[in-house]
Amino acid sequence: MNNKFEKRAKRVYTMFACLVLVTVMTVCPAFAADDPLSVVTNLSDFIFSLIRAIGLILLGFGILQIGLSLKSHDPSQRANGMLTVAGGIVITFTKEILTLITG
């Protein structure tokens, strides 16, 4: 019984040592930019571009809903399509709206 415990402890220790070795060997240095404000600006631009892409997808989906509602004469789907188009427009132009609000 004691022999099984020693084998298991040795196996766990070996796995842990290998994990630590792999973690230490795969560390790569991070080079920061000279100006931290430019990093924040780049991150902000990236996030707003993702938001703009989501807004354009919603805008296209809303237009598709409106087209399908006109074909099937479904007023509730037409209302949902209009709301989706309005939301897509607001989401697409979020950066410009925030710029107008903050001045």
Secondary structure as UniProt FT lines:
FT   HELIX           2..25
FT   HELIX           36..72
FT   HELIX           75..92
FT   HELIX           94..102
//
